[in-house]
Each structure stands twice: as structure tokens, then as C-alpha cells.
Amino acid sequence: MEAESPDVKLAVVSLRAPDVRAAALFYRDVLGLRLGGHHGPGPHFDLDGIHLLILPGQPDPAPAPDELRFPRLAFAVPDLEAAVARLRAHGVDLPWGVESSADGRWVMFYDPAGNLIELVSFQPGS
């Protein structure tokens, strides 16, 4: 039996970074996110009403090479090729290159703090 879910939507996602300024510049300049100001101890980016907050501190450790890779945060992008070109133009290492499945294509990389981030482009209808 499925329970009726309330009208809930994501409001805030937070990432930790030892150098908050470097992380904020990465998200603004490399990924092109719009800086929304500061909320508490760090800057936030407004993603259509959802806030990405960068907090001071150490991120969770990256997974070991033989562990399942799953990003801390994934952004849907309309044009993955343009996004990958922008990452490469900023010298971002793309350790696994562009990957794909029947549902879409994606690329994973580490932000300056070591958080595993993904850009994904879903196939129509998925």
C-alpha cells in the first residue's frame, strides 16, 4: 500500500569545503551557477528555488577506487557536450570520461574540495 506523500520538495543541499572561496568560485565560474548570496556561514547558489550551500569543513572521504561510484551531487544539464567542453576549458580532470546508459549520459569529476560531482543529460522519455 502506498502512502500519500505530502507536497515535499528539496530545499537545500550542502557541501563542505576546506577552502570555501575556491569551491564557490568553482561552482560560479566553472559550472556557471548563479551565486545567491550568503546563508549562515557560507555562500549559496540558487537553482530554481533549491539552494546549494557551501559550508566550511572537510568533505566526506572519496570512495576507494574499487567501490561503487556515486556522486555527492548531480546536476541535470541540457547540453552535456557544452558542459564537458566548459569543464575541460577550466582544466577539470574527468577521470572516467563521458559515460552512458539507455537512460542518459553523464560525466563525473571532483570539485576543489574532493566532492564527487556529476553532470547528467537524460534521454527523452527517461
C-alpha positions in Angstrom: 0.0 0.0 0.0 1.4 3.4 -1.0 1.1 6.2 1.5 0.0 9.5 0.1 3.1 11.8 0.2 2.8 15.4 1.2 3.9 18.1 -1.3 7.6 18.0 -0.4 10.4 19.4 -2.5 14.1 19.6 -2.0 15.1 23.0 -0.4 18.8 22.9 0.5 21.8 20.8 -0.4 25.1 21.4 1.5 28.6 20.5 0.6 31.7 21.0 2.8 34.9 22.5 1.6 38.1 23.4 3.4 38.5 26.4 1.1 35.0 27.8 0.8 36.1 30.6 -1.6 37.8 28.2 -4.0 34.7 26.0 -4.0 32.4 28.9 -4.5 34.4 30.2 -7.4 34.4 26.7 -9.0 30.6 26.4 -8.8 30.2 30.0 -10.1 32.9 30.2 -12.8 33.3 26.6 -13.9 29.7 25.2 -13.6 28.1 28.6 -14.2 25.8 28.6 -11.2 24.2 31.8 -10.0 25.5 33.0 -6.7 22.5 33.8 -4.5 24.4 35.4 -1.5 25.4 34.1 1.8 23.3 31.9 4.1 24.8 31.4 7.5 28.5 30.5 7.3 28.8 30.1 3.6 27.7 31.2 0.1 24.7 29.7 -1.6 23.7 29.2 -5.1 20.0 29.4 -6.2 19.0 26.6 -8.5 15.3 27.4 -9.2 14.4 27.6 -5.6 16.8 24.9 -4.4 19.9 26.2 -2.6 23.4 24.7 -2.8 25.2 25.8 0.3 29.0 25.6 0.6 30.0 25.2 4.3 33.5 25.3 5.8 34.9 21.9 6.7 36.2 18.7 5.3 34.1 16.7 2.8 33.3 13.1 3.3 36.2 11.0 2.0 36.1 10.0 -1.6 35.2 6.4 -2.3 38.0 3.9 -2.8 38.8 3.1 -6.5 37.1 -0.4 -6.2 33.9 1.0 -4.5 30.7 1.9 -6.4 31.0 5.5 -7.6 28.0 7.6 -6.7 28.2 11.4 -6.7 27.5 13.6 -3.7 25.5 15.9 -6.1 24.3 15.6 -9.7 23.2 18.4 -11.9 20.9 17.8 -14.9 22.2 19.8 -17.9 20.5 20.3 -21.3 23.8 20.0 -23.3 26.3 17.6 -21.9 28.8 18.3 -24.7 28.9 22.0 -24.0 29.2 21.3 -20.2 32.1 18.9 -20.8 33.8 21.5 -23.1 33.5 24.1 -20.3 34.9 21.7 -17.7 37.9 20.9 -20.0 38.5 24.6 -20.7 38.8 25.1 -17.0 41.2 22.1 -16.6 38.9 19.9 -14.7 40.0 16.3 -14.7 37.3 13.9 -16.0 38.7 10.6 -14.7 36.1 8.3 -16.3 35.3 10.4 -19.3 31.7 10.6 -20.5 29.7 7.5 -19.6 26.3 6.4 -20.9 23.4 4.0 -20.5 20.0 3.7 -22.1 18.7 6.4 -19.7 21.3 9.1 -20.5 24.8 10.3 -20.5 26.9 11.7 -17.6 30.4 12.8 -16.6 31.8 12.7 -13.0 34.6 14.8 -11.6 35.8 16.1 -8.3 35.2 19.7 -7.1 38.2 21.5 -5.5 37.2 20.1 -2.1 37.2 16.5 -3.3 33.4 16.1 -3.6 32.4 13.7 -6.4 30.0 15.7 -8.7 28.1 14.6 -11.7 26.6 16.4 -14.7 23.9 14.3 -16.4 21.8 14.6 -19.6 18.8 12.3 -19.6 17.5 10.7 -22.7 14.0 11.9 -23.7 11.3 9.8 -22.0 13.6 8.6 -19.2 
